[in-house]
């Protein structure tokens, strides 16, 4: 088990939503929080909430899709706070529309934030973890990175990439016999502003997840050094179901309502 007392935990997208909830729970365990986000007002509010109860928190305005900004702010974190022990790549965006209705800029931005940002943050903080032979990297991917669905072409592509990045990185770290832990998180839709309007046909099988529960599962996984958090359990069935002919797999996905989930999507308005 991992003792989080005085561990420096950096969370991208830490100002609101899932990132904010994880930040509060990590702080309650004694971790020193470093929060990155572009929503400055929300970032300041979250920092006030955490510091008001006596926990350490440091914030930075950072666009994780900007490689040079990531490297620059990472150096500032090292100077201001010190070594990052736990890196949680949580920042994410969703276009939420049919592929041909998404602008080129939306498509690029989705990949930059949901996938490429992981490259830059890990390159910035992994060397020190390797040097000390300790650390933990958390990749917040998605069930949409395991099964693609209508209305999420760019999102699923980026999350499939994030899942693959994490799998390969874990293999490299193991090959080098490094004691750096990894956790990949693949939840179904979370009840949040980001996915406002999404629906599910069978809530008892594929529920819209409670963000508090997901955030607690992430913190528990870090403490217990669990390598995967996949929610709900039905998502695990994806792998054996891939053995079915594609036509049958697609019919099953449609029956479960996966391809209709985004039909009333509204998303975060701000």
N, C-alpha and C positions, 0 to 999 in steps of 0.2 A: 504494500500500500504506500501511497505517496502522501507525505505530510506537506500541506500547502503553506504552512506558516512561513512568511517572509519570501515566498517564491514570487518572482516577478512574472506576471501573466499579461501578455499582450493580446488584445482582442481587436481585430479589425471589424468595422461596423459595430462598434461597441456602444453607440449613443442611444439606440432604441431597439425595440423588437427583441428578438432572441438574444442578441449580443448584450443588451442592457441587463436582461435577466441573468445570463451567465455571469456577467460582471458582478452583480450583487451577491450571487451565491459564492463565487470565488473569493470575493472580499470577506464574506462572513467566515470563510475558512482560514483567514489570515493572510491571504495573498496580497501583494502589492500590485494594483491594477494599472496597466498602461492601455489607454483607450484611443483608438484611431477612428476618425470618422470625418465626413464632410459637412454633416448637419451640426453646425457650431452651437446653435441654441440648445438642441437636444443633448449634445455632448456636455455642455456646461451644466445642464440640469441633472444629468446622470452623475456627473462628478460631485455636484453638491449633495445629492442623495447619499452617495457612498461616504464622502468625507464627514457628513453630518453625524454619522454613527461611529466615527473614530477610525475609519479604515483609510489606508493609503491609496491614492489615485492620482495619476498624472495623465493629462490629455494632450493630444496633438491633432491639428487639422491635417488630414492626409488623404489624397486621392490615390488609392492603392493601385489604380490602373496606370499611374504615372511612375515608370520605373525609376527615373532619376529622383523624383520626390520621395519614393519609398526608401531608396538608398540614403538620401540626405537625412530624412527624419529618423531612420534607423540609427545612423551615427549619432544623432542628437540624443536618442533614447539611451544609447550606450554611455554617453557622457553624463547625462542627467541622472539616470537611474541605475545603470549597470547591466549585467548580463540578463538576457531574457531567458527564463527557465521554461516557460510554457507559451507556445505560440498557437493561438486559435484563429485560423483563417475563416472568419464568419461572414465578412462583407459579401453581399450578393444583390443582384437586381433581376427583374423579370420584365420582359416586354409584354407578354400575355396576349399576343394576337397571332392570327394566321401568318405564316412565313412571308408571303408576298405582300402583306400589309405592313411589315416591319421595314423601316428605312435601313439603308446601309449603315448609318451611324448607330442605330439601335443594335443591330446585329454585332457590329464591332465592339460596342460598349459592353454588351453582355459577355462576350468572350474575354475582353480585357479585365473586367471586374471579377467575374466568376471563375476564371481559369488562370490567365496570365499573371494576375496579382499574386497568386500562390507561388509562382516561380520567383518573383522578386522578393517577397517577404522571407521565403525559406532561404534563398541565396544570401539574404542580409543577415539572418540570425543563426542559420545552421553551423557556420564555421566555428562559432564560439561554443556551441553545443558539442561539436566534434572535439574541440580542444579540451573541454572539461569532461568529455565522455558522459554527458548527462543532458536531459531535456525531454520535452514532450511536444509533439506537433499534432494539432487537431485540425482535420479538414472537414468543414461543414459542407457536405455535398448534398445529395437529395435522392429520394426514391426515383425522381426524374432522371437521375444519372444511372439508373439500373434498367428502367423501362421508359421509352419515349412515348409521348402522347401528343395528340392534336392540340395546337395552340401554344406549344412549348418547344418548338423546334430549336430555336437558338439557346433557350435555357437548358434543355436536355443535352444538347451538344456540349455546352460548357460544363455541365455537371458530370456527364460521362467522362469528359477530359479530366476534371478534378479527381474523380474516383480513380481513373487510370494513373494519374500523376501520383496519387497517394500510394496505390498498390506498388508501383515501380520503386518509389522512394523507400518504402518499407523494406523491399527486397534488397536494395542497395545497402541500407543501414545494417540489415542482418548479415549480409555478406561480409561487411567490414567488422562484424562482431562488436558493434557499438551499442552502448546501453542507452540509446535514445528511443523513447517510446512513441508510438503513433496511434491515433484513433481516427477513424473515418466515420462520419455521421450521415446517415441516409434516412431522413424522415419523409413521410408522406406530407401532404399539405399541412401547414401549421396555421392555426387560427390567429391571424395577424393582419395588420394594415397591408402588408406586402401582398398577401393573397386574398384580400377582401373579395367576396363574391364567388369564390370557388365552391363547388358542391361535390357531394359523393352520393352514389346510388345506394350503397349498403354501408351505413355508418358503423354497424357492428363488426364488419370485416375490414373496411378501410375508413376509419374515422378521421375527421379533420382534427388534428392533434392539438392538445392544449400546450401552449408555449411554456408554461411553468413546468409541466412534466418533462418536456423535451430538454429544457435547460438543466433540470435536475439530473436527468439521465446523462447529459454531457459531463457535468461535474463529477458524478459518481464514476463515470468511465475513466476520467483522469485519475481520480484517487485510486481506483482499483486496477488501473493500467489495462483497461479493456480495449481491444483493438478495433471493434466494430460496434456501432450503435445503429440498429436498423429498426425502424418503427413504421407501422405496426408489424407484428410477426408475419402476416400474410406476404409481405414484401420478400421474405426469405424464399417463398415458393417460386419466385421468378426463375431462379437458376435451374431447378429440375424441369420447369415448364418450358424452358428453351429447347428441350429435347423434342418437343412436339413440332409438327409441321407448322410453318409460319402462318398459314391460313387459319389453323385451329387456335394458335396463340393469339392472333389478332381478334378472332371472334370472342375469345374468353376475355380479353382486355376490354372490348366494347361492351360485353355483357356486364362486366363489373362497373361500367360507367366511366372508365378512365379517360376515354376520348371525348366525353361530354363535360368533364370536370371544369373546363375553362370557359364554357359557353356563356356564363354570366359573370365572368371575371371583371372586377373593377380596379383592383390594385390600390396602391398608395397614391393619393391625389397630390401630396406635396412633393 
